[in-house]
Amino acid sequence: MKKTVMIAESFDSRTLANMEVALERACKGLSIGAEEHRVRRRIAKKILKCAERGDITLGGLTAAARAAATELGVAHGERRDQSRSLKSGRPVIEAASCTNKYS
C-alpha cells in the first residue's frame, strides 16, 4: 500500500509558492494540453522530485518543470524551433535536470 504524504506538511510556505509558480510557468509554455490534469500532474511530479532532492529555489524548480513540459511537448509532437522560441521570448530548453546543491 502506498503511503500518502501531504505536500503542505513536507515543505515551507515559500517552497510551496515556488512550486506553484514553477508549475504555472511550465504550463504556460505548452500549447497542447496545458490545462489537462494529466499534463499538470506529470509536471508537478517532476517539481516535487526536484524539491525532494533539495533544490527548492524558484530557478531550480522552474527548470525541472520546463524540462518536464518540454518532454511532454515532444511526446505530443509539438516542436519549437529556436528562432520561434527566441521571438516569443521563451528560452529554448534542450534538457534540464534537478540537482541537489547540498550533496
C-alpha positions as CSV (number, residue, x, y, z in Angstrom):
1,M,0.0,0.0,0.0
2,K,1.3,3.4,-0.9
3,K,1.9,5.9,1.9
4,T,0.2,9.3,1.2
5,V,2.1,12.3,2.4
6,M,0.6,15.8,2.2
7,I,2.9,18.1,0.3
8,A,2.0,21.0,2.5
9,E,3.4,19.1,5.5
10,S,6.7,18.5,3.8
11,F,7.7,22.0,2.6
12,D,7.6,25.5,4.0
13,S,5.3,28.2,2.5
14,R,8.0,29.8,0.4
15,T,8.9,26.4,-1.3
16,L,5.2,25.7,-1.9
17,A,4.8,29.1,-3.5
18,N,7.9,28.4,-5.7
19,M,6.5,25.1,-6.7
20,E,3.2,26.6,-7.8
21,V,4.9,29.4,-9.8
22,A,7.2,26.8,-11.5
23,L,4.1,24.7,-12.5
24,E,2.3,27.7,-13.9
25,R,5.4,28.9,-15.8
26,A,5.9,25.5,-17.4
27,C,2.2,25.0,-18.3
28,K,2.1,28.5,-19.8
29,G,4.9,27.4,-22.3
30,L,2.8,24.4,-23.5
31,S,0.4,25.0,-26.3
32,I,-1.0,21.5,-26.2
33,G,-2.9,20.2,-23.1
34,A,-1.6,22.7,-20.7
35,E,-4.8,22.6,-18.7
36,E,-5.2,18.9,-18.8
37,H,-5.0,17.4,-15.3
38,R,-2.7,14.6,-16.6
39,V,-0.2,17.0,-18.0
40,R,-0.2,19.2,-14.9
41,R,0.2,16.2,-12.7
42,R,3.2,14.9,-14.6
43,I,4.9,18.3,-14.4
44,A,4.1,18.6,-10.7
45,K,5.7,15.2,-10.1
46,K,8.9,16.4,-11.6
47,I,8.8,19.6,-9.5
48,L,8.2,17.5,-6.4
49,K,11.1,15.2,-7.1
50,C,13.3,18.3,-7.6
51,A,12.3,19.7,-4.2
52,E,12.7,16.4,-2.5
53,R,16.3,16.3,-3.8
54,G,16.9,19.6,-2.0
55,D,16.7,22.2,-4.8
56,I,13.8,24.4,-3.6
57,T,14.8,27.5,-5.5
58,L,12.4,29.0,-7.9
59,G,15.0,28.7,-10.7
60,G,15.7,25.0,-10.0
61,L,12.1,24.1,-9.7
62,T,11.2,26.1,-12.9
63,A,14.0,24.4,-14.8
64,A,12.7,21.0,-13.7
65,A,9.2,21.9,-14.6
66,R,10.1,23.3,-18.0
67,A,12.1,20.2,-18.8
68,A,9.1,18.0,-18.0
69,A,6.9,20.3,-20.2
70,T,9.4,20.0,-23.0
71,E,9.3,16.2,-22.7
72,L,5.5,16.3,-22.8
73,G,5.6,18.7,-25.8
74,V,7.8,16.3,-27.7
75,A,5.7,13.4,-26.8
76,H,2.6,15.2,-28.2
77,G,4.5,16.1,-31.4
78,E,4.9,19.7,-30.5
79,R,8.0,21.2,-32.0
80,R,9.6,24.5,-31.5
81,D,12.5,25.7,-33.4
82,Q,15.0,28.0,-31.9
83,S,14.1,31.1,-33.9
84,R,10.4,30.8,-33.0
85,S,11.3,30.4,-29.3
86,L,13.6,33.4,-29.4
87,K,10.9,35.6,-31.0
88,S,8.5,34.6,-28.3
89,G,10.9,35.5,-25.6
90,R,10.8,32.0,-24.2
91,P,14.2,30.2,-23.8
92,V,14.9,27.1,-25.8
93,I,15.3,24.2,-23.4
94,E,17.3,21.3,-24.7
95,A,17.4,19.4,-21.4
96,A,17.4,20.4,-17.8
97,S,17.6,18.4,-14.7
98,C,17.4,19.0,-11.0
99,T,20.5,18.5,-9.0
100,N,20.9,18.5,-5.3
101,K,23.1,21.5,-4.5
102,Y,23.6,20.3,-1.0
103,S,25.3,16.9,-1.5
